[in-house]
Amino acid sequence: MKRLGQYIIVVVLFGYYIACAPVKFDKDPEVNKCQNFGQSCVSVASVDSFDYTVTAPGGLVDVVFINDNSGSMSFEQRHMADRFNRFLAELDARFVDYRIGVVSTDISNSNVSSNTHNPPRTINQSGSLQDGKLIAFSNGLTFLTPGTQNKESLFAQAIQRAETSTCEQYMKENADTSIFAADYSKGLFENCPSGDERGLAAANLFVTKNPESFIRNNAHLAIVLLSDEDGRSGLYYTSPNYRLSTDDLPQTLIENVKKIYGAKTVSVHSIIVKPGTIVSGQTAQSVAQSVAQVNSGGMNTDPKTFFSGGDATCLGTQSNQLNIKNTSRAVSGSYGYLYYLASALTGGIVGDLCALDYTSQLQDIGVNIANRLSEIQLACANPKDLSVEVSPNVASITDSVEGSLLKFSSLLAPGTRVHLKYSCPTL
């Protein structure tokens, strides 16, 4: 979503991007826990030793789209709706058992004295579009499955938000009104969702609350972010009023999934204004840690310090999309630094918000998710003394470790049991 200068921020970010989908296996009864991983292990002399068996459930994937529903996102929402069938095609071709839901990045704020004041009201359906809640489809259901009739049209209706259009129309019709006019501010409040876009905070609320029991214990969790602004409108490194909370950080999302769901894997995909690539000498993990210092006011450095080659053309397009001539009222986008990091930390895809056709990126996301159905999340990266026993054994299937993922050369049949032994240093 975009912001109106730094004075009025009344548009909501709604991220939309899908993540890779690794197999989540049903864990055997655990004895005790190490590293909050949710699998049985014993900790001795600063080493956690794991010994457990997991069972392949078949291709189960839970996908949630975090949709920026602010005024400026109609064009992108329409692109997503028009090409959603390519995403479904990749999952259906592999007989994936999926759930697909949509939430908004609108986070409520009852602090009347704050310029991010954002209580439940008519424009956000009395709060039903806020705080990680699943948005109901027109058939009354809160998520789509392979057996849902008219999936493409239901998704198109849900992703193209009426409140987005209402907000855009209001800003266009009042383009000559002073931003300081009380009536204008009142109109924005009544006609626009929150301009304090918080896609990762919405994802964290969704994960911790698990509305409608959407997240299944034995399914991979894929999160898709669609937005033309970074978290908190990209103001977190310049304005104390927009400091990041822990819920706005990508590492918090990863930690929450691990803490609540144990061996479940999560992947985040982002369709954003691309910030470029991380500069030499830095990693996604190190940059995420640096950005986290914003919480305590320890960093006021523009995140672009850690990136090179941002898509300035796309940024300019987003900043002028509504064609509001008064530059003091200009709607502006921002590079999606936080969302890029979330994708980089989880092996997700980073897509181009300004692409004229979303077909290839949605197809790539679908492939990425489906290919993850042959992976198991381990408790640590590069574990020591790893032993893998597959039953029933299939000689043609081999395994390898990439970071904290145990990857198999092909899909494991539902019911296949994998006995794992390995150790993870805790220091």
Backbone torsions as a table, in degrees:
resi	resn	phi	psi	omega
1	MET	NA	168.6	-177.2
2	LYS	-118.1	162.6	-177.9
3	ARG	-117.0	153.0	176.2
4	LEU	-93.9	98.1	-176.7
5	GLY	51.6	-142.0	173.2
6	GLN	-116.8	13.0	-175.6
7	TYR	-95.6	-47.0	-174.2
8	ILE	-125.6	120.5	-177.8
9	ILE	-125.1	95.1	-172.3
10	VAL	-128.0	26.9	-177.7
11	VAL	-121.8	143.2	-172.7
12	VAL	-101.1	139.3	175.9
13	LEU	-84.3	135.7	-179.5
14	PHE	-134.8	99.2	-172.5
15	GLY	-76.3	149.6	-178.3
16	TYR	-150.8	101.7	-177.3
17	TYR	-165.7	135.3	-171.7
18	ILE	-99.7	152.8	-176.4
19	ALA	-108.9	167.9	178.5
20	CYS	-63.4	156.0	-174.8
21	ALA	-125.9	85.2	179.9
22	PRO	-75.4	156.3	177.5
23	VAL	-67.5	132.0	169.3
24	LYS	-103.6	126.2	-177.0
25	PHE	-100.2	147.3	175.5
26	ASP	-71.1	124.7	-176.5
27	LYS	-85.1	147.2	174.2
28	ASP	-73.1	163.7	-179.8
29	PRO	-53.6	133.1	-175.9
30	GLU	-94.5	152.1	-179.9
31	VAL	-92.5	-58.4	174.0
32	ASN	-147.6	173.3	-172.9
33	LYS	-117.2	141.9	171.5
34	CYS	-125.4	145.8	175.1
35	GLN	56.6	23.1	-179.6
36	ASN	54.5	32.6	-174.7
37	PHE	-90.5	-19.2	177.5
38	GLY	80.8	18.9	174.6
39	GLN	-128.2	152.2	-176.6
40	SER	-66.1	134.7	178.9
41	CYS	-160.6	167.6	178.3
42	VAL	-127.9	133.0	-178.9
43	SER	-106.9	119.7	-180.0
44	VAL	-140.1	130.7	174.0
45	ALA	51.4	49.4	175.6
46	SER	64.3	25.3	176.4
47	VAL	-132.4	127.8	174.6
48	ASP	-94.2	121.0	-179.2
49	SER	-106.5	120.4	-177.1
50	PHE	-103.4	143.5	177.2
51	ASP	-152.8	100.7	-176.8
52	TYR	-155.5	166.1	179.7
53	THR	-121.4	137.4	176.8
54	VAL	-123.1	155.5	-174.9
55	THR	-122.4	127.7	-179.4
56	ALA	-69.4	124.0	-176.9
57	PRO	-90.8	-6.8	-169.1
58	GLY	97.3	172.8	-171.4
59	GLY	-75.6	84.1	178.1
60	LEU	-105.8	128.2	-179.1
61	VAL	-139.5	130.6	173.4
62	ASP	-107.7	120.6	-174.6
63	VAL	-118.3	125.6	175.7
64	VAL	-121.2	129.2	177.2
65	PHE	-95.1	123.1	176.0
66	ILE	-97.8	106.2	-166.3
67	ASN	-105.1	122.1	174.8
68	ASP	-71.5	110.7	-177.5
69	ASN	-105.3	27.0	179.9
70	SER	-79.7	166.5	177.3
71	GLY	-72.8	106.2	-179.8
72	SER	142.1	-0.2	-172.6
73	MET	-107.1	4.5	-176.8
74	SER	-58.2	-44.3	-177.8
75	PHE	-58.6	-47.6	-177.4
76	GLU	-70.6	-38.6	177.9
77	GLN	-61.9	-40.1	179.2
78	ARG	-65.7	-41.0	177.0
79	HIS	-59.9	-42.4	-179.7
80	MET	-64.2	-43.9	-179.7
81	ALA	-63.2	-41.5	-175.8
82	ASP	-67.5	-26.3	-173.7
83	ARG	-115.3	10.3	-178.3
84	PHE	-60.7	-29.5	-178.1
85	ASN	-61.0	-29.2	179.5
86	ARG	-70.8	-34.2	175.6
87	PHE	-65.0	-48.0	179.3
88	LEU	-62.2	-36.9	-177.8
89	ALA	-60.0	-39.3	-179.6
90	GLU	-67.3	-37.7	178.4
91	LEU	-72.8	-43.4	-178.6
92	ASP	-64.8	-34.5	-179.0
93	ALA	-64.3	-24.2	179.7
94	ARG	-105.7	11.8	177.3
95	PHE	55.2	40.3	179.1
96	VAL	-73.4	135.1	175.6
97	ASP	-90.1	100.3	-172.5
98	TYR	-116.0	157.3	165.2
99	ARG	-122.2	136.2	-179.1
100	ILE	-130.1	122.6	178.8
101	GLY	-129.9	168.9	-178.8
102	VAL	-131.1	134.0	172.1
103	VAL	-131.0	166.2	177.7
104	SER	-103.3	161.8	177.5
105	THR	-93.4	13.1	-179.8
106	ASP	-75.4	115.0	178.2
107	ILE	-108.6	127.8	-176.4
108	SER	-69.9	151.4	177.4
109	ASN	-148.9	114.3	-175.3
110	SER	-93.2	3.1	-178.8
111	ASN	-75.3	102.4	-175.1
112	VAL	-63.6	-32.2	-177.3
113	SER	-78.5	-9.2	-177.8
114	SER	-88.6	145.4	176.1
115	ASN	-76.4	0.8	172.9
116	THR	-106.3	18.0	178.0
117	HIS	-52.6	122.9	-173.1
118	ASN	-152.2	71.9	-179.2
119	PRO	-81.0	167.6	171.3
120	PRO	-59.4	137.5	178.9
121	ARG	-161.1	-179.2	-172.3
122	THR	-57.5	-43.3	-174.7
123	ILE	-64.0	-26.7	176.4
124	ASN	-107.2	27.2	177.0
125	GLN	53.6	49.0	177.1
126	SER	54.8	34.0	176.6
127	GLY	96.8	-7.5	-177.5
128	SER	-72.1	-13.8	176.4
129	LEU	-99.3	9.9	-174.5
130	GLN	-112.3	164.3	164.9
131	ASP	59.0	41.6	172.9
132	GLY	74.8	17.3	178.5
133	LYS	-79.1	142.5	174.6
134	LEU	-68.6	134.7	177.4
135	ILE	-85.8	127.1	-178.7
136	ALA	-69.2	137.7	173.6
137	PHE	-78.3	169.1	-174.7
138	SER	-66.5	-16.4	176.9
139	ASN	-89.0	3.8	177.8
140	GLY	92.4	-14.3	179.5
141	LEU	-79.4	156.8	179.5
142	THR	-103.6	-5.9	173.0
143	PHE	-153.5	155.5	-179.5
144	LEU	-98.8	150.1	176.8
145	THR	-132.4	171.2	178.6
146	PRO	-56.4	-27.4	-177.6
147	GLY	-90.0	-1.5	-179.2
148	THR	-70.1	130.4	178.1
149	GLN	-74.9	143.0	175.7
150	ASN	57.6	43.6	-177.3
151	LYS	-57.6	-43.7	-175.5
152	GLU	-63.0	-44.8	-178.6
153	SER	-70.8	-35.7	177.9
154	LEU	-64.0	-42.3	179.0
155	PHE	-65.9	-43.1	-179.2
156	ALA	-58.6	-40.5	179.6
157	GLN	-67.6	-35.7	-176.8
158	ALA	-78.5	-33.8	-175.8
159	ILE	-81.1	-28.1	177.2
160	GLN	-89.6	102.3	-167.0
161	ARG	-88.8	131.3	178.0
162	ALA	-64.1	-37.0	-179.2
163	GLU	-67.7	-27.9	175.6
164	THR	-65.0	-47.9	179.8
165	SER	-64.1	-39.9	179.4
166	THR	-60.7	-44.1	-179.8
167	CYS	-65.1	-45.8	180.0
168	GLU	-60.8	-42.5	-179.5
169	GLN	-63.7	-41.0	179.4
170	TYR	-62.9	-45.9	-178.4
171	MET	-64.5	-36.8	178.9
172	LYS	-68.7	-43.4	-177.7
173	GLU	-68.7	-22.9	-177.5
174	ASN	-114.7	29.9	-175.1
175	ALA	-63.0	-23.7	-178.1
176	ASP	-97.7	1.5	-179.5
177	THR	-83.7	141.2	179.6
178	SER	-63.3	137.4	179.2
179	ILE	-68.2	-16.7	-179.5
180	PHE	-89.3	-6.0	-179.6
181	ALA	-68.9	133.7	-178.0
182	ALA	-60.4	-38.7	-178.5
183	ASP	-65.6	-35.0	179.6
184	TYR	-67.2	-45.7	178.4
185	SER	-60.2	-41.8	178.8
186	LYS	-63.2	-40.5	179.4
187	GLY	-64.8	-40.6	177.2
188	LEU	-62.0	-43.9	-179.3
189	PHE	-60.7	-37.6	-177.4
190	GLU	-82.6	-27.8	-172.2
191	ASN	-108.3	-7.6	-175.8
192	CYS	-127.0	141.2	170.0
193	PRO	-66.7	179.6	-177.3
194	SER	-62.0	139.8	174.1
195	GLY	-90.6	0.2	178.1
196	ASP	-92.6	80.7	-172.0
197	GLU	-72.3	127.5	-175.4
198	ARG	-138.9	73.0	-176.4
199	GLY	-62.5	-42.9	-178.7
200	LEU	-74.1	-32.5	175.3
201	ALA	-63.4	-39.6	176.9
202	ALA	-63.8	-41.5	178.6
203	ALA	-63.7	-41.0	178.8
204	ASN	-65.0	-41.1	176.7
205	LEU	-64.5	-39.4	178.9
206	PHE	-62.2	-45.4	-178.6
207	VAL	-64.6	-44.6	-175.3
208	THR	-74.6	-33.4	-179.8
209	LYS	-88.0	-29.8	-179.2
210	ASN	46.7	63.1	-177.9
211	PRO	-59.9	142.2	179.4
212	GLU	59.5	19.6	-176.3
213	SER	50.4	42.2	-176.3
214	PHE	-64.9	-42.4	-175.6
215	ILE	-80.6	119.5	179.0
216	ARG	-90.9	142.3	-177.0
217	ASN	-61.5	-29.3	-175.0
218	ASN	-106.5	25.2	179.7
219	ALA	-122.6	148.6	172.4
220	HIS	-70.7	144.3	178.3
221	LEU	-105.2	120.7	178.9
222	ALA	-116.2	130.7	-178.7
223	ILE	-119.5	130.0	-178.6
224	VAL	-118.7	120.9	-179.0
225	LEU	-105.6	128.3	176.6
226	LEU	-123.9	113.8	-177.9
227	SER	-162.3	151.0	175.3
228	ASP	-101.2	7.1	176.6
229	GLU	-134.8	157.4	173.6
230	ASP	-77.3	172.7	176.1
231	GLY	-55.9	141.9	-179.2
232	ARG	54.1	38.7	177.2
233	SER	60.0	15.7	-178.6
234	GLY	71.4	17.8	-177.4
235	LEU	-97.2	0.7	-170.6
236	TYR	-67.5	-21.1	-179.3
237	TYR	-98.7	2.2	178.6
238	THR	-123.2	-24.2	-174.4
239	SER	-125.6	123.7	177.4
240	PRO	-59.1	-26.5	179.8
241	ASN	-67.9	-15.4	-176.5
242	TYR	-120.4	26.6	175.1
243	ARG	-56.4	145.8	178.8
244	LEU	-73.0	139.1	167.3
245	SER	-88.9	170.1	178.8
246	THR	-60.6	-29.6	-179.8
247	ASP	-70.8	-13.6	178.2
248	ASP	-87.7	-0.2	-175.7
249	LEU	-97.9	139.7	178.7
250	PRO	-63.1	-34.5	-178.4
251	GLN	-67.8	-29.0	176.9
252	THR	-65.5	-40.4	178.4
253	LEU	-60.4	-46.3	-179.8
254	ILE	-63.2	-43.2	-179.8
255	GLU	-66.2	-38.3	179.5
256	ASN	-64.8	-41.3	177.9
257	VAL	-62.6	-44.1	-179.6
258	LYS	-63.9	-43.2	-177.0
259	LYS	-68.4	-41.5	-175.1
260	ILE	-83.9	-37.8	-170.4
261	TYR	-116.4	5.4	174.9
262	GLY	64.6	-117.0	-172.2
263	ALA	-77.7	1.0	179.3
264	LYS	-59.3	140.1	175.1
265	THR	-98.5	152.9	179.0
266	VAL	-136.6	142.0	175.4
267	SER	-135.7	143.7	-177.9
268	VAL	-121.2	128.9	175.2
269	HIS	-114.7	145.1	-175.0
270	SER	-132.5	126.7	170.0
271	ILE	-107.4	106.4	-165.3
272	ILE	-145.4	176.9	165.4
273	VAL	-76.9	110.3	-172.2
274	LYS	-64.5	129.1	-179.6
275	PRO	-85.9	3.0	-176.5
276	GLY	97.9	-148.8	-180.0
277	THR	-120.6	157.0	-179.9
278	ILE	-69.6	136.4	-175.1
279	VAL	-69.0	158.2	179.6
280	SER	-59.2	139.9	179.9
281	GLY	92.8	-9.3	177.9
282	GLN	-117.0	156.6	173.9
283	THR	-126.0	167.5	177.1
284	ALA	-58.0	-38.2	-179.6
285	GLN	-66.6	-44.4	-178.0
286	SER	-68.6	-37.4	178.5
287	VAL	-67.8	-41.4	178.1
288	ALA	-60.4	-38.6	178.3
289	GLN	-67.4	-37.9	178.2
290	SER	-66.5	-43.6	179.9
291	VAL	-63.5	-32.6	-179.6
292	ALA	-62.3	-22.6	179.9
293	GLN	-67.0	-15.1	176.6
294	VAL	-59.6	-30.0	-178.5
295	ASN	-54.9	-39.7	-177.1
296	SER	-101.2	10.3	-178.5
297	GLY	75.7	15.8	-175.9
298	GLY	-81.3	-8.8	179.1
299	MET	-141.7	126.0	174.4
300	ASN	-119.0	17.9	-177.6
301	THR	-82.9	133.6	176.0
302	ASP	-57.6	129.3	179.7
303	PRO	-56.2	-17.0	180.0
304	LYS	-61.6	-16.8	175.7
305	THR	-56.7	-30.6	-175.7
306	PHE	-96.0	1.7	-176.2
307	PHE	-129.9	157.0	173.9
308	SER	-138.0	146.5	173.8
309	GLY	81.4	33.3	178.1
310	GLY	-62.5	152.7	-177.6
311	ASP	-81.0	85.1	-176.9
312	ALA	-65.7	-32.4	179.2
313	THR	-63.9	-45.5	178.7
314	CYS	-64.8	-41.0	178.7
315	LEU	-60.0	-43.0	178.2
316	GLY	-64.2	-38.7	178.0
317	THR	-61.9	-45.4	-179.5
318	GLN	-65.6	-33.6	-177.0
319	SER	-75.9	-12.6	-178.3
320	ASN	-123.5	14.9	-171.0
321	GLN	-64.2	-34.6	-177.1
322	LEU	-87.0	-2.9	177.1
323	ASN	56.0	39.8	174.8
324	ILE	-85.7	115.7	-169.6
325	LYS	-72.9	-34.0	-177.5
326	ASN	-67.2	109.7	-172.8
327	THR	-64.3	-27.5	178.1
328	SER	-70.7	-13.3	-179.7
329	ARG	-109.3	6.9	-171.0
330	ALA	-58.5	139.4	173.7
331	VAL	-88.6	132.4	-174.8
332	SER	-130.9	147.6	174.4
333	GLY	-97.1	-174.3	176.3
334	SER	-155.6	158.3	177.4
335	TYR	-65.2	141.7	-177.2
336	GLY	-89.8	65.4	-176.3
337	TYR	-60.3	-51.3	-176.6
338	LEU	-62.7	-39.5	-177.8
339	TYR	-72.5	-36.2	173.7
340	TYR	-58.3	-46.3	-179.1
341	LEU	-62.7	-40.0	178.3
342	ALA	-60.3	-40.9	178.5
343	SER	-68.9	-43.0	-178.9
344	ALA	-63.7	-37.4	-177.8
345	LEU	-74.2	-17.7	-176.8
346	THR	-119.0	9.5	179.0
347	GLY	72.6	24.5	-179.7
348	GLY	-86.0	176.0	-179.3
349	ILE	-97.8	139.6	173.7
350	VAL	-105.4	115.6	-176.3
351	GLY	-103.1	170.3	-175.8
352	ASP	-99.4	112.3	-179.1
353	LEU	-61.2	-31.2	-174.1
354	CYS	-90.5	5.2	178.6
355	ALA	-59.9	138.7	-179.4
356	LEU	-73.5	-19.3	-178.9
357	ASP	-142.4	120.9	-177.4
358	TYR	-86.9	6.1	-174.5
359	THR	-55.2	-53.6	-173.2
360	SER	-68.2	-37.3	-178.2
361	GLN	-71.0	-38.5	177.1
362	LEU	-67.7	-35.5	176.4
363	GLN	-65.0	-43.2	178.9
364	ASP	-62.2	-40.1	178.9
365	ILE	-63.7	-43.4	178.4
366	GLY	-60.5	-43.0	178.5
367	VAL	-64.3	-43.2	-179.5
368	ASN	-58.3	-44.0	179.7
369	ILE	-66.2	-49.1	-177.0
370	ALA	-61.8	-38.5	-178.8
371	ASN	-67.5	-21.7	179.3
372	ARG	-77.0	1.7	-179.7
373	LEU	-79.6	11.7	176.3
374	SER	-127.6	37.4	-177.3
375	GLU	-134.8	154.2	174.7
376	ILE	-128.0	133.5	176.4
377	GLN	-79.1	127.6	176.9
378	LEU	-98.6	168.7	-175.6
379	ALA	-75.3	-18.2	-178.8
380	CYS	-153.9	166.7	176.0
381	ALA	-81.2	142.0	176.5
382	ASN	49.2	61.6	-177.4
383	PRO	-65.4	155.3	179.6
384	LYS	-92.1	148.9	173.2
385	ASP	52.6	45.6	-177.5
386	LEU	-72.8	127.5	175.0
387	SER	-121.8	127.9	-178.4
388	VAL	-125.4	119.5	177.6
389	GLU	-121.6	117.9	-178.4
390	VAL	-102.7	131.4	-179.0
391	SER	-136.0	125.5	-3.2
392	PRO	-70.7	144.7	-175.6
393	ASN	-73.5	137.1	174.0
394	VAL	-121.3	110.0	-171.7
395	ALA	-58.6	-29.5	-174.8
396	SER	-78.6	-12.4	-178.6
397	ILE	-91.4	123.0	177.0
398	THR	-112.3	165.6	179.5
399	ASP	-132.6	157.5	177.1
400	SER	-151.4	162.5	-179.2
401	VAL	-114.3	129.5	172.2
402	GLU	-125.4	105.0	-176.0
403	GLY	66.2	-120.1	178.9
404	SER	-104.6	15.4	178.7
405	LEU	-107.5	130.0	171.1
406	LEU	-93.4	115.6	-174.3
407	LYS	-108.5	136.4	176.7
408	PHE	-104.5	151.0	-174.8
409	SER	-71.2	-16.9	176.0
410	SER	-153.3	170.0	-178.1
411	LEU	-63.1	142.5	174.3
412	LEU	-90.4	137.2	-179.5
413	ALA	-65.1	144.3	176.7
414	PRO	-53.2	134.4	-178.9
415	GLY	95.8	-12.9	177.3
416	THR	-62.2	134.0	-179.7
417	ARG	-105.6	135.7	-178.9
418	VAL	-122.7	114.0	179.1
419	HIS	-92.7	123.0	-175.1
420	LEU	-118.0	135.9	169.8
421	LYS	-132.4	131.6	176.0
422	TYR	-169.8	171.3	-179.9
423	SER	-130.7	153.1	-179.6
424	CYS	-133.1	119.9	175.0
425	PRO	-62.5	143.0	-179.4
426	THR	-100.7	-4.3	178.9
427	LEU	-108.3	NA	NA
